[in-house]
């Protein structure tokens, strides 16, 4: 019987080349329009991570000024 979870390679822990590993999850609600726009982007999760990091960096810079 085939594995319903996919191939055994899919069950291996996720590896990344990042300085800090991606261990945490964040769930958020967005509008239907936002979701449709995100679906047209090549890598939506990475796009969202970059957008959040840019905003955090920008806010950090404003607080230090």
C-alpha positions as CSV (number, residue, x, y, z in Angstrom):
1,X,0.0,0.0,0.0
2,X,1.4,3.4,-0.9
3,X,2.4,5.9,1.7
4,X,-0.4,8.6,1.9
5,X,2.2,11.1,3.2
6,X,4.2,10.9,-0.1
7,X,7.7,9.7,-0.7
8,X,10.1,8.9,2.2
9,X,12.2,11.9,1.1
10,X,9.3,14.2,2.0
11,X,9.3,12.9,5.6
12,X,12.9,13.9,6.2
13,X,13.5,17.1,8.3
14,X,13.6,20.3,6.4
15,X,17.2,21.6,5.9
16,X,18.1,25.2,5.1
17,X,21.2,27.2,4.3
18,X,20.0,30.1,6.6
19,X,21.9,31.5,9.5
20,X,18.9,30.9,11.7
21,X,16.7,27.8,11.0
22,X,13.0,28.1,10.3
23,X,11.5,26.4,13.3
24,X,8.5,28.5,14.2
25,X,5.1,28.9,12.5
26,X,2.9,31.9,12.2
27,X,-0.8,31.7,11.0
28,X,-2.5,34.9,9.9
29,X,-5.6,35.9,8.1
30,X,-5.4,37.8,4.9
31,X,-8.0,39.0,2.4
32,X,-9.0,37.0,-0.6
33,X,-7.4,39.6,-2.9
34,X,-4.1,39.3,-1.0
35,X,-4.1,35.5,-1.3
36,X,-4.8,35.7,-5.1
37,X,-1.9,38.1,-5.5
38,X,0.4,36.0,-3.5
39,X,-0.5,32.9,-5.5
40,X,1.0,34.6,-8.6
41,X,4.4,34.9,-6.9
42,X,7.0,32.1,-7.4
43,X,7.8,31.5,-3.7
44,X,5.0,33.0,-1.5
45,X,6.4,31.9,1.8
46,X,9.8,33.4,1.2
47,X,8.2,36.5,-0.2
48,X,6.2,36.9,3.1
49,X,9.3,36.2,5.2
50,X,11.2,38.9,3.4
51,X,8.3,41.4,3.6
52,X,8.0,40.8,7.4
53,X,11.8,41.1,7.9
54,X,11.9,44.4,5.9
55,X,9.1,45.9,8.0
56,X,10.8,44.7,11.3
57,X,14.1,46.2,10.2
58,X,12.5,49.5,9.1
59,X,10.6,49.7,12.5
60,X,13.8,48.9,14.4
61,X,15.6,51.8,12.5
62,X,12.9,54.2,13.3
63,X,13.0,53.4,17.0
64,X,16.7,53.9,17.2
65,X,16.6,57.3,15.6
